[in-house]
Amino acid sequence: MRFSVNIPNFGDFADPRTVAKVAVAAEQAGWDGLFVWDHVLHRKHEGRPFGDPWMLLTAAALATSRIRLGTLVTPVARRRPQQLARQVATLDLLSGGRVTFGAGLGGPVEDEYGSFGDTTDPKVLAGRLDEGLDLLTRFWSGEPVNHAGWHYRARDVTLLPATVQSPRPPIWIAGFWPNRPPMRRAARFDGAVPLFTDARHGHVPPLDQVRDLVAYLRKQREDRSPGTPFEIVLGGATPGDDAAATKDLIGPLAEAGATWWDERQIQTDAGLDRLTPVLRRVEQGPPVL
């Protein structure tokens, strides 16, 4: 199992210099990745400054040399695929091929889409997500792209340079379990980042639901090439000062099939977007199983 740190892109972490500080501390403490949120508006956290995730990750990339970097998660339906493709490819080049691309519908939908006059129809947004993911993978190849879809067009477009990682950066797909469609989408790519209705952000997911999810994903991937890596990314808050308790929390999830643990803050805690408590947990180091 590998271990990452998860931070929002608002509050203290709207400042790229602060995110770079967390990234350096994470790398020095032995963590394997740093992931940031991708919001333009989250009314529950209104009144705080927000930072652009790709600028934040650029600062993190310049300050580190080993840890993986990415968003958890980018709402592809809110972005123009060609612009998003350039941002990700540029970060992949800058970081020496350390980008992991997390994607999903995003939310809250009313905040992120409706507030700007965009549709909030989940079927339309899901269609944009699927078509956008297809275009991204083609743009990242550095080969000519022609596309005429329901939502996007591209006429003889070649975006260079291609991503450092070939054929592309790993793509992890997020969605709420036990909803099946997002996990079927995830099974087509490189990893799943499930959220659980019974364990909101920062809370450890129920073991029985994790087992059901892993069985479902393995079934969905039966037709894939044997041995192809596929990540199952779970997350929550662990007591960094109690190694035994942390092992008791995460060990069964690893045995059930989880391959990454994403260390998060409880979403309702005052320290969610504050540097001091996050840095304290980061400096304690990742769990030891």
N, C-alpha and C positions, 0 to 999 in steps of 0.2 A: 504494500500500500504506500502511496505517496501523499504528501501533505501540502496544502496551500493555505494562504491567508486571504480572507475576503473582506473588502472594505467598500463602503458606499462612495459615490462620487460627489458628495455634498458635505457641508459642515467643514471641519478641519481639513478633510480630504479633497476639497475643491481646489486646494493649492498644490500644484505639481511638485513643489519643493518638499512638501510634507509627504506626498506619496513616494517620492524618491527616498526619503528618510526611512519610511516603513519598508520599502523594497530592499534597501541595504541591510537593515536589521534582520529582515527575513532570510536573506541569503547568508548572512554571517551566522545565524542561529540554526541553519540547516533545513529550512523549509524548501519545498520544491517548486512553489509557484505563488504568484500574487494575482488575484483577480479583483476587478473593480466593477461596480454597477454601471449601468448605462441608462441614465434618466435625464430628460430635459425638464420634466415637471412631475413632482410627486407631492400632491397637496397635503398629505399627512406630515410632510417635512417642509412645508412652505415657510418662507422667511429666512431660509438658510441659503448661503451661496452654493451654486452647483458648478462643477468643472467638467469640461469635455473629456470623456474617458480616453480618447486617443492621445490627447495632449498629456494627460496624467500618465499614461503608459509609456509615452515617449520619454518623459523624465525618469521613469523607473528603469527603462531600457538603458539609458545613458549612464545610470548609476550602478548597474549590475552586469554580471557576465554569465550567470548560470541559470537562475530561476526562470521558469516559464511565466509568460505574461498574457493576460487576455481579459475579456469582459465576461461577466456572468450576470445577465446576458444582454446581447444587443438585439433590440427589436428590429429585425430586418425590414419589416413592413413599413417602418417609419423612416427608412433611409432610401436614397437613390443607390441602386446596386453598383453603378460605375464609380461613384464617389467612395462608397464603403470599400470597394475592392482596392482602390488606390491607397486608402488609409491603412488597411490591413497589410497590404504588400509592402508599403513603406516601413511600417513598424517591424515586419518580418525581416526586412533587409537591415534595418538599424540594429536589431537585437541579435542578428546572426542566426535567424531561424528558430526563435524561441516563442513564437506566438501560438496560442490556442484560441480558436474562435468559438465563443459561446453564443448561441442564437436561440431565439424564441419569439413569441408574440409580444412579449413585454407587457407592462402594465404599471399602474392601473390604466386600463384602456381609456376610460373617460378622461383621465388627466392627460395622458401621453398623446392621445389622438383627438378625442372630442374637443378638448380645450382649444385646439388649433383649427377647428372646422373640418377635420378629417373624419372618415367613416369609423364607426365603432362596431361594425358588423363582423363578428368573429370569423365567418366563412370567407369574407372578402380579405380580411387580414391574413388568414391561413393561406389563402391562394397567393397573396403577395409574398408570404414567407417562403413557400415552396418554390415559386418561380424565381424569387430573388436568390435563394440558395443555389439553384441550378445555374443562374447567371454568374454568381460569384465564383463558383468552381471553374467555370469556363474562362472568365476574365483572368483568374490567377494563373492559368496555364501559359499565358503569353502567346497563345494562338489566336488567329482571326475568329471573331464571333459574329454570327448573324442570328438574329432572334426576333420573332414576331409572336408575342404571347398575349394573354388577356390583359396584363398589367404593364409590361415593359417591352421596349423595342431596342434593337441594336443592329446597325447596318455596317457590315465590314469594319468592325472595331477590333483593334489589337492594343491591349494595354501592357506596356512594358515598363520596368522589368517584371518578369514573372516572380512569384514568391520564391524565397530561398528554399523553403521546404517543398519537396516534390512528392506527389503531384500537387499538393496544396497543404496549408496548415491543417492540423486536426480540427474537426468540427464537432462540438458537443451541443446537443439539443436539450433544451429545458422544457418542462411542462409538469402539470399537476397529475400525480398518480392518485386514484386509479383511472384517470382518463386515458384511454388507449391510443387515440390518434397521435398525440405528441410523442409517445414512446415508439409507435411504429415509424414515425419520422426519424427519431433518434437512431433506430436500428439500421437505417440506411447510411448512416455516417459513422463517426468514430467514438461516440460516447453519449451517455445520457446524464442529464443533471435533473433528477426528479425532485419536485417539491411535493409536500404531503399536506393534505387538508387537515390531518390530525397532528401535524408538527410544523408550526409556522417557522419563519426564518429564525435560526438560532437554536431551535429545539431539536434534539436528537430524534430521528424518525423511528417509528415502531418496527421492531425486528420482523414481525410476521408480515408486515406490508413490504418490507425490503425483500424478503424471500419470495413473495408473490411477484414483485416487480422483476427480480433477477430471472425467475423462471420464465416470465413473459418475454423479456428481452432475448433470452437465449433461444426461445422458440422462434421469435421473429427473425433471428439471425442464422437459422439453420441452413439457409441457402447461400450464405456468404462463404468466402474462402476460408477454409479451416486455418486456424492460427492467426487470423487477422486481428490485430489488437483492438479491443473495445473497452472503453473506460466507463465505469459506473461511479459517479461522483455524488457522494453524500456529504452533508454538512451539519454543523451545529456548534454550540459552545461547549468547550471542555475545561475542566479545572486544571490549568497548567501547573499548579503547585501541588497536585495530587496525582502522581503517575499511575498508581494502582487504580484509582477511581476512573481515570481516563482510559486505561486499558480495558477495564470492565465495560465501559460504554462503547468503545470502538471495536474491540476484539471480535465480538459476535457479528458485527456488521461486515468486517473483513472476511470472516469465515463464510458469511452468506453470499459473498461475491463482490462487495464494494472494492474498488481499486484506488480511489482517491478519497481523502478526508479534507473537506474545505472548512477551515476554522472561521466561525462567524460570531458576531455579537447578537444577543437577543434583540429583535427589532424594536421592542417596546422599551428597552433600557435607555437611560439618558446618555450612556457612553457609546451608543451606536456609531456616532460620527465624530467622536472625540479622540484625539491622538493618544493621550496619556494611557487610558485603559487598554487600547489596542496595542500600543507599543509594549506595554508591560507583558501582555500575553505573548506577543511575537518573540520577545527576548527570552521567554521561558523555554522556547524551542518547541518543535513538533512533538506529538505523542510518540511514545515508544511502545511497540507491540511485542 
